[in-house]
Structure formats: structure tokens, C-alpha cells
Amino acid sequence: MEFLRFIPPKLSESDRNAITSPEDGEVVYNLDTNQLNVYNGTLTSWEPVGSGGNTVVGAFARIINSSQQQLNSTGQTALNFDTLDEKDALSGLSLSGNRIVVDKDGVYTLTPFLGIDSNSTVRADPFIKLTLNGSVIQDSLGRDIRFTGIYARNSGAIEFGGGNLSITKTLSAGDEIGVVAERGNVNLNQVFTIPNATFLEVKAWQTATTTGTPTATRIPYHFTQRGQASSTTGLFSKSRSSAFGADFGLPTSSPSDQYVNGGLDPYRVGDDKRIKRILFNTSASAVGAGTVGATVSVSIQVYTIQNTSETLLTTFVIPLDPANVGTFNNLGGTTSNKSASFNTDFAIPNNAMIGIRFLNVASSSTQLNAIGFTNVTLEIE
């Protein structure tokens, strides 16, 4: 019995690219990558067929406002995001003024975080909106989409909110994303400050245009905490956080942003994964129950849970630079940023959950009494 066989032309990648006026659907065998390539007239490019084609790539980046900003009117105020962080995680992003610019077509998830700094005379109920090419993003009925839930009491504290809601948009190369803030209807004659802890996180789901299957995946763990502690223990316990049990839950689809007794909800990342890098960023810190000049550090512990048994993978100790020192001190007007990154290579056992916890490793007379916004990212392959 004879079978009909289709054998496409076998070409090197350079010879393939030298084809003039390729037809939509034209197929060649790429000798450099040992893959079938098909010409996609819509994208005007050669796309790999099989494991490397149409691969969804998830990556993160964020833009941060590095200077404080005041809102003193009832209209929209564009936030001055001027620092692009983790650009290596999502290549191709750039800044244009106070907007972030994408360079690839794709589906993007946009998650804004907002912080406001109040004082003893100010109450505020603001909200934020995302803009696309200068226009506020709206729903299908033409209504502005607002991110709310942040309320600053006149307590001299920094309030943080956001992260629980996202907008998913199909964007084209060259589109610009921005964030605007508006004041609510409380004490409109007052001025409140947006500190340098507000950021917009961008997650992109893009179709790969290179051969092979990308392996880098970032799983971000976020938590927010108010800027003032209410007890002498501070925000971080000086001992191990609570044992495995009811305090740790398993999210159904993504890492929880809930802060739980010095730790975060464990998260199932899949089989045959390795932790390759850990990134840490905190916007501000303050030390309580200590003397002037006291210092404090945070210990980041990465652990796995399997069959209710915890295994500590690694610990990093990061010294913080307190903005203020004193009993029950707030963050105040002077904030202190701290960033760190660590290259690692730890295997995550199959069927195990991965989690992060934070411990205060200051002296017995010092607690980490207040912290602004802290973000920890695990880079997992």
C-alpha cells in the first residue's frame, strides 16, 4: 500500500526569510529549529507550528510614581508614574510622559494600586481610573470604570488599596496606558497626598513570535497593610508565624493578596517547577518601641507545604531603613524605599504548595511598627 506524503521545502531560517512575497498559509521546514513554519499574513510573519506556536506568554511589569503628588481639585489628576520596574519581566514596555507604552499586540491585564497619605485634618474618599490613549476606559454602556475602596481617615496614617480588581484589555502596539485619580465627596476643600507607593501592574498574555516554548513565569505575591500598628507587637511577629492550619488557605486560581499572620496563602504552582529568582520591594517602614537610630530587618522565608508538612526552602534577611523611629510611630511624610533581588535555584516538589512568610528579625526592644506597601515576586520556571 502506498501513502501520499507531503514534504515541505527544507530551508534555513535565513533562506526562509529571503522568500519574496510569501503566500498566506505557505509552509516550510525550518532546518535551524527543526520545526514547521507557516506564513501568517495577518501578522506578516513566519510562525512556528506545534509546541512553539501560539504559545501564551505571561509576564509582569509595573510602573511606580517615585515622588509624592497632591490632589487639590475635584477633577481628574494624572498620576506621575515615572519609574518602570522589572522591565526584564515584560520586555518591550516603555514610558511616555506619565504613561506606559506597549510594543506588542496582545491581551493585557491592568491592576492599579493606590496609596494616600492623610493627616489629622484630612479625610478622603478617592478613586482611580485607567486610561487608554488618554481616554478613561469604560464599560460596554459607556460608563467610566472606577477602582474604589480606599478611604483615608483623619488618623495620620497611610492607607493602601487596590489589587483586588483588574481590567483585561486587548491592546495594540503603541497603545498608552495611564492612571488618573479623583477626589471623593468627603472634605473636598482639603488636600491629600499620594505617596510614592502607588503603582500600576501590567500583565501581558502575548502570542509568542519566537520558536520554542517560553518557560519563565512570574507569580507575584502582594499584600497591603495600614501604616500604623495598634499594639506593641508591631505588624510582624518576632517569632515564627502561625503553624499550618486554618490560617493558611489555598486560593482557587491565583495567589491571595490577603496578609495572614506574617505569611501569605500558599499557592500551587504546578509540577516540575523551580524558583529561580526572588524580588523584594517595600515603599516605607517605621520602627516602634525603640530608640532613635534603631534598625529593623525583615526575613523572607520561602517554604513548601506537602501533606500538611512544611519545608523551609530558603531565608533572606533584608535590612530596612526606617523612615521614623519611636513608640507606635507612623510612616510620616518621609518615606524610605528598599529593593532587593536574589538569584536562587530551588526545586518545588510535585503536588506541593509554595508560600512566603515575613518575620521581624529586629532586636527584642524593636518592632517593625509600620510598613507601607511591600511586594515580593517569585520567578518560577
Phi, psi and omega in degrees: 000133179256143179244142174282134181237143175250116179242109182287165176300139178258116186225150168288165182296323179293320177293322177299315181291342181276355179295126179271134177052059177296152181271150173302130179087000179294138186239136172224161174258119183278112182289337181284326183246356182055047180223152169285137176239137178240143180274122180259108182294333180292317180269354184049051180205163174274129181245137176290148179252137178109219188295334182267350184268145178054036179281129180278129182247121176254129181211160184236152167207166177212150173246140189235142172273113188271358177227152180291156185214140182253141173252116183230023176216170182270354180275186180280137178237120178289131180280139186273075174284119186226009179231125179259116185255146176057043179297333179293339181284328181222090186291154175096353177279149177213169179250138174229102187066236178255026179239156175257136186246133177262149182246004181227147170292143178169180177259124186240138173254124186247124184231108180269148174235137185231136172238144176228142184250112181256172174222191188291348182247001188241132165238144184213147179226069188274173172214164181233155178227154174260147178241148174239114182054039175092350180250139180298133179291132184239165175275185184293344179263007178081020180260140178299138176268121182251144170254114185240195177099005177254126180223122180261116175276165179277063185242005181068039182231165173261130179251141180232146178203174181104183179089342181269343180238144179222159172243131176253123183228144170275117185246156177248156178305131181097349178295147182241130181248134177223175179230133174238149179241146175229148177278146175280194186261026179249124178050059184295343180275002181260165178244135173231162190248138170264115185282177181275052176230005180272137177208163175246124178260136182241125175242130184245135170248102186243150175280126183293141177246005176250162182283161180084174182252115177300142184246341185287127178227135179251129177246105184272137174250122181242146165212151177238151179213142179298161188276008182218129177276154184246007180214167183288351181280347182075182182280334180245131177289149178274359177241179182300142178292172189303148182295163180302136181165220186295335183287344181246122179248165179253113178298152183279330185221334184209163180302141179284149175261017182272132177274120186232103171047048177083003180221179179236156180302133176297155184223135179275118186256355181105171185273158174057044180248153178227142174277121184254336184201147177234129179241141184227138175212132174229143186277326185194160177209157175215148183249135178245164176057034179223178179267166177300133182093358178296150180240167181209151177228157175243132176260122176262121179246128176252127186220163175243155176234126179217121182056046179065009180255130181266141175230121179282124179272312184198158179225135175236135178252124183241116176287135178256156177253099186298141175284327181217154176230134179155168182294126179050043183282146174275177176292325179072192185278343181259116181255160183227123180263147178216129178228149177204153176218147183225130173273131183223177173202084182241130178281138175261118181301145176299146181066017179254156174258150179249140181217165179230140172225156181239134178234146174275122181247028177284176179291169184296340181264005185229136172237152170281097193274337181207142178216144182280259179237129179240137179230130175237132180238131171260129173262115188239134177241000000 
